[in-house]
Amino acid sequence: MNWDELWVEIEDENPTPPEVAAEVDPPYILALNVMRLRRERGITQAQLAEAIGVSQPRIAEVEAGDANPRLVTLSKIAHALGVTLSELLFDHMNEDRTARRQAARERMAAAVEAPKQNDQPRKRAAK
């Protein structure tokens, strides 16, 4: 059993309550996306702040996951970074985890369905 298969079993036995994920993940996802997109475009926090009309510490708060920006501010950040609002809020990490989990589930199902060599009766040698 590999790590992905182990995590599938653990997650199946202990699913995360949706209300916890809704409270914790969005600020972190936003922070990662803003930081990644800003760095890919080669701009500083100060430059992004100036482009959307806020102070640099406000961008630092967003990137730290400590801010709860208004929708209008999120739209301005997305526009300044050249992405849509949905792209700014998209959970890329969860997408990767979901794909790995699905692949692990498929491997586990295939292993259960495939007959093992030891499961076959041995043929006797002809005398």
C-alpha positions in Angstrom: 0.0 0.0 0.0 1.4 3.4 -0.9 0.7 6.8 0.8 -2.1 7.8 -1.6 -3.9 4.6 -0.9 -3.4 5.0 2.9 -4.8 8.6 2.7 -7.8 7.3 0.8 -8.6 4.8 3.6 -8.0 7.4 6.3 -10.2 10.0 4.5 -12.9 7.4 3.9 -13.0 6.5 7.5 -12.7 10.1 8.8 -14.3 12.6 6.3 -13.8 16.3 7.0 -17.0 18.1 7.9 -17.9 20.6 5.2 -18.5 23.4 7.7 -14.8 23.2 8.8 -13.4 23.3 5.3 -15.7 26.2 4.4 -14.3 28.2 7.3 -10.6 27.4 6.9 -9.7 26.8 3.3 -10.9 29.9 1.3 -8.5 32.4 2.9 -5.6 30.0 2.4 -6.6 29.3 -1.2 -6.9 33.0 -1.9 -3.5 33.7 -0.3 -1.7 31.0 -2.3 -3.3 32.1 -5.5 -2.6 35.8 -5.1 1.0 35.1 -4.0 1.6 32.7 -6.9 0.0 34.9 -9.6 1.8 38.0 -8.3 5.1 36.3 -8.4 4.5 34.8 -11.9 3.8 38.3 -13.2 6.9 39.7 -11.5 5.2 42.4 -9.5 5.6 43.4 -5.8 2.9 43.7 -3.2 3.3 47.5 -3.4 2.7 47.5 -7.2 -0.4 45.3 -6.8 -1.7 47.5 -4.0 -1.2 50.6 -6.1 -2.9 49.0 -9.1 -6.1 48.3 -7.1 -6.0 51.3 -4.8 -5.2 49.8 -1.4 -2.2 49.9 0.8 0.6 47.3 0.6 -0.1 46.0 4.1 -3.6 45.1 2.9 -2.1 42.9 0.2 0.3 41.4 2.8 -2.8 40.5 4.9 -4.4 38.8 1.9 -1.3 36.8 1.2 -1.0 35.8 4.8 -4.6 34.5 4.8 -5.5 37.0 7.5 -7.9 39.2 5.4 -11.5 38.8 4.4 -11.6 41.2 1.4 -14.8 42.4 -0.1 -16.0 41.1 -3.4 -15.1 44.3 -5.1 -11.5 44.1 -3.8 -11.3 40.5 -5.0 -12.5 41.6 -8.4 -9.9 44.3 -8.6 -7.1 41.9 -7.6 -8.2 39.4 -10.2 -8.3 42.1 -12.9 -4.9 43.4 -11.9 -3.4 39.9 -12.1 -5.1 39.2 -15.4 -7.4 36.3 -14.3 -11.1 35.9 -13.7 -12.5 35.9 -10.2 -13.2 32.2 -10.3 -9.5 31.5 -11.3 -8.4 33.6 -8.4 -10.5 31.5 -6.0 -9.9 28.1 -7.6 -8.5 25.5 -5.2 -5.6 24.0 -7.3 -4.3 22.0 -4.3 -7.7 20.2 -3.9 -7.7 19.4 -7.6 -4.4 17.7 -7.2 -5.5 15.8 -4.1 -8.7 14.7 -5.8 -6.9 13.4 -8.9 -4.4 11.5 -6.7 -7.2 10.0 -4.5 -9.2 8.9 -7.6 -6.1 7.2 -9.1 -5.4 5.5 -5.7 -9.1 4.3 -5.6 -8.8 2.9 -9.1 -5.5 1.1 -8.2 -7.1 -0.4 -5.1 -10.2 -1.5 -7.0 -8.1 -3.1 -9.7 -6.0 -4.9 -7.1 -9.1 -6.4 -5.6 -10.5 -7.5 -8.9 -7.4 -8.9 -10.4 -6.8 -12.6 -9.5 -3.5 -13.2 -7.8 -1.2 -16.0 -8.8 -1.4 -17.6 -5.4 -5.2 -17.7 -5.7 -5.1 -20.2 -8.6 -4.8 -23.9 -7.8 -1.5 -25.4 -8.7 -1.5 -27.8 -11.6 0.1 -31.2 -10.8 2.9 -32.3 -12.9 2.1 -35.2 -15.2 3.7 -38.5 -14.2 
